[in-house]
Amino acid sequence: MATSLPALPNSRTEPDGSAVIRVLSYNIRSLRDDTDALARVIKACAPDLVLLQEAPRFFRWRKKITRLARAADLVLLSGGATAAGPALLCSLRATVERTEDVLLPLTPGRHRRGLATAVVRIGGARIGVLSSHLSLTPEERHEQAGMLLDRLAGLGVPHAVAGGDLNERPGGRTFRRLGEGLRDCWTAAPWGGEYTFPATAPDRRIDAVFVTEGIKVLGCGVPSGLAGVAEDDLRAATDHLPVLTALRVPATA
């Protein structure tokens, strides 16, 4: 049985306007598993922002994502089929400034990839948000990481968070490339579990959350042992484990 984790900070707005937020990154495998368990995990993590990968992309895809969001007390922010799988959910704490779904160049014979992006305001902080699911092919994955960094910089905000399923372990070229421009939250403030895949017997970290400089990482990891997150639900929800991150984002001048 997993032991209880030390508490992550609850979401709040500080007197100076800075925002303490929780961000969850999660590959949900097109909702092919136990969606009730998935909703329970997401809700128990109490996120302000959720970065999804492999959201439904086909028949009634928007209705399916919206139903999941509602079950977790969240709303659909952007993405899904229009981003080739990545999607963003948010709590009502977030004020949405703009969203954009981006399709990355298609390599014939390979899966289409995309990015779900948004700019939101929480408390006094203005935050860029990006969800991604990178290629299984090393060279293409490395190129997509560059596009991710360019897109994040193009959001035009001082503070941003990006995450997703990288399909690569730390130390790989793509992971290193992202780490050159961003900070890996697990490395900055490890909390909870490290490995994210496969959910039934995790032995590797291929899912991650990154932030720009200036954001303070208060804790990051797999919420195994977090109060309200059942081990059975984590195994039943999908084939990946989620990454939960607590951040303090400075107020925007």
Backbone as numpy.savetxt, mean C-alpha at the origin, in Angstrom:
# Nx Ny Nz CAx CAy CAz Cx Cy Cz
0.99 -19.66 18.72 0.14 -18.46 18.72 1.03 -17.21 18.72
0.67 -16.24 17.89 1.46 -15.02 17.79 1.31 -14.19 19.06
2.40 -13.57 19.48 2.34 -12.69 20.63 1.84 -11.32 20.19
1.30 -10.57 21.15 0.77 -9.25 20.82 1.90 -8.30 20.46
1.65 -7.47 19.47 2.63 -6.48 19.06 2.51 -5.23 19.91
3.60 -4.47 20.04 3.47 -3.16 20.65 2.55 -2.31 19.78
1.84 -1.42 20.40 0.84 -0.65 19.67 1.48 0.34 18.71
0.92 0.41 17.50 1.25 1.50 16.60 0.44 2.73 17.02
0.94 3.92 16.74 0.16 5.12 17.07 -1.18 5.12 16.33
-2.20 5.61 16.99 -3.48 5.80 16.34 -3.43 7.02 15.43
-4.26 7.05 14.42 -4.34 8.19 13.52 -4.78 9.43 14.31
-4.14 10.54 14.02 -4.52 11.78 14.70 -3.86 12.96 13.98
-4.35 14.14 14.28 -3.73 15.36 13.79 -3.09 16.07 14.97
-1.80 16.37 14.84 -1.06 17.02 15.92 -1.39 18.52 15.97
-1.10 19.16 17.10 -1.39 20.60 17.22 -0.72 21.45 16.14
0.43 21.01 15.63 1.11 21.78 14.58 0.58 21.49 13.18
-0.46 20.64 13.09 -1.06 20.33 11.80 -0.51 19.09 11.13
0.60 18.54 11.65 1.14 17.31 11.08 0.16 16.16 11.31
0.18 15.19 10.42 -0.78 14.09 10.47 -0.07 12.78 10.79
-0.55 12.09 11.80 -0.14 10.71 12.05 -1.15 9.82 11.32
-0.65 9.03 10.39 -1.53 8.21 9.55 -1.07 6.77 9.53
-2.02 5.89 9.22 -1.71 4.48 8.99 -1.94 4.16 7.51
-0.96 3.50 6.91 -1.02 3.13 5.50 -0.86 1.61 5.40
-1.76 0.98 4.66 -1.74 -0.48 4.49 -1.53 -0.80 3.02
-0.55 -1.66 2.71 -0.35 -2.14 1.35 -0.68 -3.63 1.32
-1.47 -4.05 0.28 -2.04 -5.40 0.34 -2.33 -5.90 -1.08
-1.77 -7.04 -1.43 -2.13 -7.72 -2.68 -3.32 -8.63 -2.38
-4.46 -8.37 -3.02 -5.71 -9.06 -2.65 -6.13 -10.13 -3.66
-5.28 -10.44 -4.60 -5.48 -11.54 -5.55 -6.87 -11.55 -6.18
-7.30 -10.40 -6.64 -8.57 -10.24 -7.37 -9.78 -10.74 -6.58
-9.68 -10.71 -5.26 -10.78 -11.14 -4.38 -11.20 -12.59 -4.64
-10.21 -13.43 -4.94 -10.53 -14.83 -5.22 -10.55 -15.71 -3.97
-10.25 -15.12 -2.82 -10.16 -15.89 -1.59 -11.31 -15.51 -0.66
-11.07 -15.48 0.64 -12.12 -15.20 1.62 -12.26 -13.69 1.80
-13.23 -13.09 1.12 -13.35 -11.64 1.17 -13.82 -11.13 2.53
-14.55 -11.95 3.27 -14.94 -11.53 4.62 -13.71 -11.44 5.52
-12.82 -12.42 5.42 -11.58 -12.39 6.18 -10.72 -11.20 5.77
-10.67 -10.93 4.48 -9.90 -9.80 3.97 -10.41 -8.49 4.55
-11.72 -8.30 4.54 -12.31 -7.08 5.09 -12.01 -6.95 6.58
-12.06 -8.06 7.30 -11.78 -8.01 8.74 -10.33 -7.58 9.00
-9.39 -8.10 8.20 -7.99 -7.73 8.37 -7.80 -6.24 8.11
-8.34 -5.77 7.00 -8.17 -4.35 6.64 -8.79 -3.46 7.73
-9.99 -3.78 8.16 -10.67 -2.95 9.15 -9.91 -2.93 10.48
-9.39 -4.10 10.90 -8.67 -4.16 12.17 -7.39 -3.34 12.15
-6.80 -3.15 10.97 -5.58 -2.35 10.87 -5.86 -0.85 10.95
-7.12 -0.45 10.83 -7.56 0.95 10.97 -6.74 1.90 10.09
-6.64 1.61 8.79 -5.81 2.46 7.93 -6.53 3.73 7.49
-5.75 4.77 7.24 -6.26 5.97 6.58 -6.18 5.83 5.07
-5.15 5.10 4.61 -4.93 4.87 3.19 -4.60 3.40 2.97
-5.17 2.81 1.92 -4.89 1.42 1.58 -4.42 1.37 0.13
-3.25 0.77 -0.07 -2.67 0.58 -1.40 -2.90 -0.87 -1.80
-3.83 -1.10 -2.71 -4.17 -2.45 -3.13 -3.43 -2.82 -4.41
-3.13 -4.11 -4.55 -2.66 -4.68 -5.79 -3.55 -5.87 -6.15
-3.63 -6.14 -7.44 -4.51 -7.19 -7.96 -5.96 -6.99 -7.52
-6.42 -5.76 -7.58 -7.85 -5.50 -7.41 -8.60 -6.07 -8.62
-9.87 -6.37 -8.49 -10.63 -6.91 -9.63 -10.55 -5.97 -10.84
-10.47 -6.57 -12.04 -10.30 -5.77 -13.26 -11.37 -6.04 -14.31
-12.24 -7.01 -14.05 -13.17 -7.41 -15.09 -14.62 -7.17 -14.65
-15.51 -8.05 -14.94 -16.95 -7.86 -14.78 -17.31 -7.30 -13.40
-17.97 -6.15 -13.39 -18.42 -5.46 -12.17 -17.27 -5.21 -11.19
-16.12 -4.88 -11.73 -14.93 -4.71 -10.87 -15.11 -3.57 -9.87
-15.70 -2.46 -10.32 -15.84 -1.32 -9.41 -16.79 -1.65 -8.25
-17.86 -2.38 -8.55 -18.80 -2.77 -7.50 -18.12 -3.67 -6.48
-17.25 -4.57 -6.94 -16.57 -5.49 -6.03 -15.61 -4.74 -5.10
-14.84 -3.81 -5.65 -13.91 -3.05 -4.80 -14.67 -2.16 -3.83
-15.74 -1.55 -4.31 -16.54 -0.68 -3.45 -17.15 -1.46 -2.30
-17.59 -2.68 -2.58 -18.16 -3.52 -1.53 -17.10 -3.85 -0.47
-15.88 -4.16 -0.91 -14.80 -4.42 0.05 -14.51 -3.17 0.88
-14.43 -2.03 0.23 -14.15 -0.79 0.95 -15.21 -0.52 2.00
-16.46 -0.69 1.63 -17.56 -0.44 2.57 -17.47 -1.37 3.77
-17.14 -2.64 3.53 -17.04 -3.61 4.63 -15.91 -3.25 5.60
-14.92 -2.51 5.12 -13.80 -2.11 5.96 -13.92 -0.66 6.43
-15.10 -0.04 6.24 -15.35 1.35 6.64 -14.46 2.33 5.88
-14.26 2.06 4.59 -13.44 2.91 3.74 -14.22 3.24 2.47
-13.61 4.05 1.60 -14.19 4.35 0.30 -13.14 4.15 -0.78
-13.60 3.88 -2.00 -12.70 3.73 -3.14 -12.21 5.11 -3.56
-10.89 5.25 -3.64 -10.28 6.52 -4.02 -9.94 6.54 -5.51
-9.25 5.50 -5.99 -8.90 5.45 -7.41 -8.41 4.06 -7.75
-8.23 3.83 -9.06 -7.63 2.59 -9.53 -8.61 1.46 -9.77
-8.07 0.26 -9.90 -8.84 -0.92 -10.27 -8.53 -1.26 -11.72
-9.54 -1.54 -12.51 -9.33 -1.89 -13.91 -8.65 -0.77 -14.68
-8.95 0.47 -14.33 -8.38 1.61 -15.04 -6.89 1.79 -14.79
-6.34 1.11 -13.79 -4.90 1.12 -13.51 -4.30 -0.27 -13.68
-5.06 -1.19 -14.30 -4.61 -2.56 -14.53 -4.35 -3.32 -13.23
-5.08 -2.97 -12.17 -4.99 -3.76 -10.93 -4.72 -2.99 -9.67
-3.72 -2.08 -9.62 -3.54 -1.30 -8.40 -4.76 -0.41 -8.12
-5.04 -0.20 -6.84 -6.16 0.65 -6.44 -5.84 1.29 -5.11
-6.56 2.36 -4.80 -6.40 3.08 -3.55 -7.74 3.18 -2.84
-7.74 2.90 -1.54 -8.89 3.15 -0.67 -8.47 4.20 0.35
-9.45 4.89 0.93 -9.12 5.85 1.98 -10.25 5.94 2.98
-9.92 6.45 4.15 -10.93 6.71 5.17 -11.55 8.08 4.89
-12.62 8.39 5.61 -13.25 9.69 5.44 -12.42 10.82 6.05
-11.32 10.45 6.67 -10.40 11.46 7.19 -9.68 12.20 6.06
-9.57 11.56 4.91 -8.83 12.13 3.79 -9.72 13.02 2.93
-9.22 14.17 2.58 -9.86 15.04 1.60 -9.12 14.87 0.28
-9.83 14.48 -0.76 -9.19 14.15 -2.03 -9.01 15.41 -2.86
-7.78 15.63 -3.28 -7.47 16.77 -4.14 -7.54 16.37 -5.61
-6.93 15.23 -5.95 -7.01 14.74 -7.33 -6.55 13.28 -7.37
-6.94 12.60 -8.43 -6.52 11.22 -8.65 -6.12 11.05 -10.12
-5.29 10.05 -10.39 -4.94 9.72 -11.77 -4.50 8.26 -11.84
-5.08 7.53 -12.76 -4.69 6.15 -13.02 -3.79 6.13 -14.25
-2.68 5.41 -14.15 -1.65 5.43 -15.19 -1.41 4.02 -15.69
-1.49 3.81 -16.99 -1.13 2.53 -17.59 0.31 2.61 -18.08
1.12 1.64 -17.67 2.52 1.60 -18.08 2.62 0.93 -19.45
3.72 1.16 -20.16 3.88 0.55 -21.49 3.72 -0.97 -21.44
3.00 -1.48 -22.43 2.72 -2.92 -22.49 3.78 -3.64 -23.31
4.38 -4.65 -22.70 5.27 -5.54 -23.43 4.44 -6.69 -23.98
4.45 -6.91 -25.30 3.62 -7.99 -25.86 3.86 -9.33 -25.18
2.76 -9.99 -24.85 2.84 -11.29 -24.21 2.94 -11.26 -22.71
3.01 -10.06 -22.14 3.12 -9.93 -20.68 1.89 -9.23 -20.12
1.74 -9.33 -18.81 0.60 -8.72 -18.12 0.72 -7.20 -18.13
-0.39 -6.52 -18.40 -0.40 -5.06 -18.36 -0.22 -4.57 -16.93
0.59 -3.55 -16.74 0.84 -2.99 -15.42 0.42 -1.53 -15.39
0.16 -1.03 -14.19 -0.24 0.37 -14.06 0.01 0.89 -12.66
-0.33 2.15 -12.46 -0.16 2.82 -11.18 -1.46 3.53 -10.82
-1.88 3.41 -9.58 -2.99 4.20 -9.06 -2.39 5.31 -8.20
-2.73 6.56 -8.51 -2.13 7.68 -7.79 -3.19 8.66 -7.32
-2.83 9.43 -6.31 -3.74 10.44 -5.78 -2.93 11.46 -4.97
-3.52 12.61 -4.77 -3.04 13.59 -3.80 -4.18 13.86 -2.84
-3.92 13.70 -1.55 -4.95 13.89 -0.54 -4.43 14.83 0.54
-5.37 15.38 1.29 -5.03 16.18 2.48 -5.59 15.47 3.70
-4.73 15.30 4.71 -5.14 14.74 5.99 -4.58 15.65 7.07
-5.46 16.20 7.89 -5.00 17.22 8.82 -4.43 18.38 8.04
-3.25 18.83 8.44 -2.58 19.91 7.71 -1.59 19.42 6.69
-1.57 18.10 6.44 -0.58 17.52 5.53 -1.18 17.26 4.15
-0.39 17.54 3.14 -0.75 17.25 1.75 0.15 16.10 1.31
-0.47 15.00 0.86 0.27 13.74 0.69 0.02 13.15 -0.69
1.09 12.81 -1.39 0.99 12.04 -2.62 0.94 10.56 -2.27
0.14 9.79 -3.01 -0.07 8.37 -2.73 0.03 7.60 -4.04
0.69 6.44 -4.01 0.85 5.63 -5.22 0.85 4.16 -4.86
0.07 3.36 -5.60 0.06 1.91 -5.46 0.54 1.29 -6.76
1.37 0.24 -6.63 1.96 -0.37 -7.82 2.07 -1.89 -7.66
2.16 -2.55 -8.79 2.41 -4.00 -8.84 3.35 -4.22 -10.00
4.63 -4.44 -9.70 5.65 -4.45 -10.73 5.78 -5.81 -11.41
6.45 -5.80 -12.54 6.55 -6.96 -13.42 7.28 -8.14 -12.78
6.97 -9.33 -13.28 7.70 -10.53 -12.89 9.06 -10.62 -13.58
9.25 -9.84 -14.63 10.48 -9.89 -15.43 11.46 -8.84 -14.93
12.70 -9.23 -14.57 13.62 -8.30 -13.91 13.87 -7.01 -14.68
14.16 -7.08 -15.97 14.49 -5.87 -16.71 13.29 -4.92 -16.80
12.11 -5.48 -17.09 10.91 -4.66 -17.16 10.58 -4.06 -15.80
10.76 -4.86 -14.75 10.50 -4.40 -13.39 11.38 -3.21 -13.03
12.64 -3.27 -13.42 13.58 -2.19 -13.14 13.16 -0.92 -13.87
12.73 -1.05 -15.11 12.26 0.12 -15.87 11.00 0.71 -15.24
10.12 -0.15 -14.79 8.89 0.33 -14.16 9.17 1.07 -12.86
10.21 0.67 -12.14 10.58 1.38 -10.92 10.97 2.82 -11.24
11.67 3.01 -12.35 12.00 4.37 -12.77 10.77 5.18 -13.11
9.81 4.56 -13.78 8.55 5.24 -14.09 7.79 5.59 -12.82
7.82 4.70 -11.85 7.17 4.95 -10.56 7.78 6.19 -9.89
9.11 6.26 -9.86 9.77 7.40 -9.23 9.46 8.69 -9.97
9.44 8.63 -11.29 9.12 9.82 -12.08 7.68 10.28 -11.81
6.77 9.32 -11.76 5.36 9.67 -11.53 5.18 10.26 -10.13
5.86 9.69 -9.15 5.75 10.19 -7.78 6.28 11.63 -7.70
7.42 11.88 -8.34 7.97 13.24 -8.35 7.03 14.19 -9.07
6.33 13.70 -10.09 5.43 14.53 -10.86 4.14 14.90 -10.14
3.88 14.30 -8.99 2.68 14.66 -8.24 2.77 16.08 -7.67
3.99 16.59 -7.56 4.16 17.97 -7.15 3.87 18.25 -5.70
4.13 17.28 -4.83 3.92 17.46 -3.40 5.22 17.17 -2.66
5.43 17.81 -1.50 6.69 17.59 -0.79 6.77 16.23 -0.10
5.61 15.62 0.19 5.61 14.37 0.93 4.75 13.34 0.21
5.28 12.12 0.10 4.54 11.09 -0.62 4.87 9.72 -0.06
3.91 8.80 -0.28 4.07 7.40 0.13 3.74 6.53 -1.07
4.56 5.52 -1.30 4.35 4.60 -2.41 4.56 3.18 -1.90
3.79 2.26 -2.42 3.96 0.88 -1.98 3.36 -0.09 -2.95
3.59 -1.37 -2.64 2.98 -2.38 -3.48 3.73 -3.69 -3.47
3.36 -4.51 -4.43 3.97 -5.81 -4.66 5.09 -5.59 -5.66
6.34 -5.71 -5.20 7.49 -5.44 -6.05 7.93 -6.67 -6.84
7.45 -7.85 -6.46 7.91 -9.09 -7.09 9.42 -9.23 -7.03
10.01 -8.71 -5.96 11.46 -8.77 -5.80 11.81 -8.62 -4.32
12.86 -9.31 -3.91 13.32 -9.23 -2.53 14.26 -8.04 -2.34
14.45 -7.58 -1.09 15.45 -6.55 -0.83 16.82 -7.00 -1.34
17.56 -6.06 -1.87 18.86 -6.39 -2.45 18.82 -6.48 -3.96
17.64 -6.71 -4.53 17.51 -6.75 -5.98 17.67 -5.36 -6.59
17.90 -5.31 -7.90 18.15 -4.03 -8.59 16.98 -3.07 -8.43
15.77 -3.59 -8.57 14.60 -2.72 -8.49 14.42 -2.18 -7.07
14.56 -3.06 -6.09 14.44 -2.64 -4.70 15.47 -1.56 -4.38
16.70 -1.77 -4.86 17.76 -0.79 -4.62 17.45 0.54 -5.31
16.89 0.45 -6.52 16.58 1.68 -7.26 15.54 2.51 -6.52
14.51 1.87 -6.01 13.50 2.58 -5.24 14.10 3.16 -3.96
15.00 2.40 -3.35 15.61 2.85 -2.11 16.57 4.01 -2.28
17.02 4.25 -3.51 17.91 5.39 -3.76 17.15 6.71 -3.72
15.87 6.67 -4.12 15.09 7.90 -4.13 14.11 8.02 -2.99
13.83 6.89 -2.31 12.84 6.84 -1.24 13.40 6.07 -0.06
12.69 6.09 1.05 13.09 5.29 2.22 12.18 4.09 2.37
12.77 2.93 2.55 12.04 1.70 2.80 11.59 1.71 4.26
10.27 1.69 4.47 9.73 1.87 5.82 10.11 0.73 6.77
10.17 -0.51 6.26 10.56 -1.62 7.13 11.98 -1.43 7.65
12.89 -1.01 6.80 14.27 -0.77 7.21 14.36 0.38 8.21
13.52 1.41 8.00 13.56 2.59 8.86 13.04 2.31 10.27
11.97 1.51 10.38 11.35 1.27 11.70 10.63 -0.07 11.69
11.39 -1.18 11.77 10.76 -2.51 11.71 9.82 -2.75 12.89
8.68 -3.33 12.57 7.63 -3.62 13.56 6.82 -4.79 13.01
6.43 -5.72 13.85 5.66 -6.85 13.35 6.53 -7.80 12.55
5.90 -8.50 11.60 6.63 -9.47 10.80 7.29 -8.84 9.59
8.30 -9.53 9.05 9.03 -9.03 7.88 8.53 -9.66 6.58
8.35 -10.97 6.57 8.06 -11.66 5.32 6.59 -11.56 4.93
6.33 -11.40 3.63 4.98 -11.13 3.14 4.42 -12.19 2.21
5.23 -13.17 1.79 4.75 -14.13 0.80 5.51 -15.45 0.95
4.76 -16.58 0.74 3.30 -16.71 0.63 2.63 -16.63 2.00
1.36 -16.31 2.02 0.68 -16.05 3.29 0.68 -17.25 4.21
0.61 -18.45 3.65 0.52 -19.65 4.47 1.84 -20.03 5.13
2.96 -19.66 4.52 4.28 -19.97 5.08 5.28 -18.94 4.56
5.17 -17.69 5.01 5.98 -16.61 4.42 7.48 -16.80 4.63
8.23 -16.62 3.55 9.68 -16.79 3.63 10.43 -15.72 2.85
9.72 -14.68 2.38 10.38 -13.61 1.63 9.58 -12.30 1.77
10.29 -11.21 1.60 9.65 -9.88 1.62 9.66 -9.33 0.21
8.50 -9.37 -0.45 8.39 -8.83 -1.81 7.36 -7.70 -1.88
6.77 -7.34 -0.74 5.82 -6.23 -0.65 6.43 -5.18 0.28
6.29 -3.91 -0.08 6.96 -2.88 0.71 6.23 -1.55 0.59
6.53 -0.67 1.55 6.05 0.71 1.54 7.26 1.62 1.63
7.29 2.65 0.79 8.38 3.61 0.75 7.82 5.02 0.98
8.65 5.90 1.52 8.24 7.29 1.73 9.35 8.24 1.30
8.96 9.47 1.03 9.93 10.51 0.72 10.56 11.03 2.01
11.68 11.72 1.86 12.35 12.33 3.01 11.42 13.34 3.66
11.54 13.45 4.97 10.72 14.39 5.72 9.56 13.73 6.43
9.16 12.54 5.97 8.13 11.77 6.65 8.81 10.88 7.70
8.32 10.89 8.91 8.88 10.06 9.97 8.15 8.72 10.00
8.90 7.63 9.93 8.32 6.29 9.98 8.25 5.86 11.44
7.06 5.55 11.92 6.84 5.18 13.32 6.77 3.68 13.53
6.66 2.93 12.44 6.61 1.47 12.52 6.11 0.90 11.21
6.65 -0.26 10.82 6.23 -0.85 9.55 6.48 -2.35 9.58
5.47 -3.12 9.16 5.65 -4.56 9.05 4.32 -5.28 8.90
4.39 -6.59 8.86 3.19 -7.42 8.77 2.50 -7.43 10.12
1.22 -7.13 10.19 0.52 -7.02 11.47 0.11 -8.35 12.07
0.96 -9.34 12.00 0.69 -10.63 12.63 0.86 -10.48 14.14
-0.20 -10.73 14.89 -0.17 -10.51 16.32 -0.81 -9.22 16.75
-1.23 -8.40 15.79 -1.93 -7.16 16.12 -3.33 -7.48 16.64
-3.73 -6.83 17.70 -5.05 -7.08 18.27 -6.12 -6.89 17.21
-7.00 -7.88 17.11 -8.08 -7.84 16.14 -7.76 -8.47 14.81
-6.48 -8.75 14.53 -6.08 -9.39 13.28 -5.83 -10.87 13.57
-6.74 -11.72 13.15 -6.64 -13.15 13.43 -5.69 -13.83 12.45
-4.89 -14.76 12.97 -3.96 -15.49 12.10 -4.71 -16.27 11.02
-5.84 -16.84 11.36 -6.62 -17.58 10.37 -7.10 -16.66 9.26
-7.48 -15.43 9.61 -7.92 -14.48 8.60 -6.77 -14.08 7.68
-5.59 -13.89 8.23 -4.43 -13.53 7.41 -4.13 -14.62 6.38
-4.28 -15.86 6.76 -4.00 -16.97 5.83 -5.11 -17.15 4.82
-6.34 -16.83 5.21 -7.48 -17.09 4.33 -7.78 -15.93 3.38
-7.34 -14.72 3.70 -7.76 -13.54 2.96 -7.23 -13.48 1.54
-5.97 -13.85 1.35 -5.30 -13.78 0.05 -3.96 -14.49 0.17
-3.17 -14.51 -0.91 -1.91 -15.26 -0.87 -0.73 -14.42 -0.41
-0.94 -13.11 -0.17 0.09 -12.25 0.40 -0.31 -11.84 1.81
0.66 -11.41 2.60 0.37 -10.77 3.88 0.46 -9.26 3.70
-0.31 -8.50 4.45 -0.30 -7.04 4.30 0.89 -6.40 5.00
1.21 -5.19 4.57 2.24 -4.38 5.22 1.55 -3.13 5.78
1.63 -2.98 7.10 1.01 -1.84 7.78 2.10 -0.89 8.26
1.92 0.39 7.96 2.92 1.41 8.27 2.26 2.58 8.99
2.89 3.05 10.06 2.46 4.28 10.73 3.46 5.38 10.41
2.95 6.53 10.02 3.80 7.65 9.58 3.38 8.94 10.24
4.33 9.84 10.43 4.02 11.21 10.80 4.42 12.10 9.63
3.42 12.75 9.02 3.64 13.56 7.83 3.55 15.03 8.23
4.60 15.81 7.96 4.57 17.23 8.36 3.46 18.00 7.67
3.00 19.04 8.34 2.01 19.92 7.73 2.63 20.61 6.54
1.82 20.85 5.53 2.28 21.52 4.33 2.19 23.03 4.53
3.29 23.69 4.26 3.32 25.14 4.46 2.39 25.84 3.48
